[in-house]
């Protein structure tokens, strides 16, 4: 391999590593946010607060369809309130 080819391969490798770190960071952030919302939902006694949290989880799930932790948090709550068809459609 020539020097130019080596530099190209190394540059591509570094770009992929940086991209992977950015995606991983977003994945973890969404998971933490879903976990926090789930805890708030469980401990809340007000229906209007629960409705707002469910809406936030819906938004988070829609924007992170590949994050199974977020999707499971949302569908778990949907199932617990009897919204089985909606939970299945999200999955």
N, C-alpha and C positions, 0 to 999 in steps of 0.2 A: 504494500500500500504506500501511496505517496503521502507526503506531509499534508497536502490539501485534503486528501480523502480521510486521513486520520482526524484532522480538525473538524471535518464535516460530521463524522461519526460521533466524536466527542460532543460536539454542539447539539446534535440530535438527542443524544443520551441525556445531557443536562436539561434540555428543554422538556423532555418527557418526565424527568424527575421532578422538576419544578411544577409542571402541570399536575402530576399525581399528588404532590403535597397540597396544592391549592384545592383540588377536588376532595381530598381526604379531610382537609380542614373544614370545608363547607358541610361535608357529611356529618362530621362530629358536632358542628355547631347546630345543625338541624336536629340531631339526635338529642342533644342537651336541652334544646328549646322544647321539643316534644315531651321529654321527661318532666321538665318543669311544669308544663301545662297540664300534664297528666296528674301530677301531684296536686296542683291547684284544684283541678276538677274533683278529685277524690275528697279533698277536705272542705270543699265549698258546700254550703247549705242553701245557697240562693240559686234559684232556677235561672234568673237572668244572667248571673255570672257564669253558670255552667253552659248556657247557650252561647255566650261570647267565647268561652274557651273552646267549645266544640267548633265554632266558626273559625277560630285561629288554627286549630288542628287540621280542619278541612283545607284551609289555604296552604298550610305547611305541607300536608300530604300531596296536594295537587302540584305543588312546585318542586317536590322531591320524590317523584314516583319510584325512583330506584333505591330509596333509603327505606329498607324494610322495617327498621326500628320506628320510624315516623308513621309509616303506613299501619303497622300493627298497633301502635298506640291509638291511632284514630279509629281503626276498625274494632278494636277491643271495646272502646267506649260505645261505639254505635251498637255493637252486639249486646252490651250490658243494658241498653235502654230499649232493646227490642227492634232496632233498625237493621234487621238481618239482610234484607234485600240490598239496602244501601251499602252495608259492609261488604257484601259479596261483590257488588259492582266496583267498589274501590279496589278490592283485591284483584 
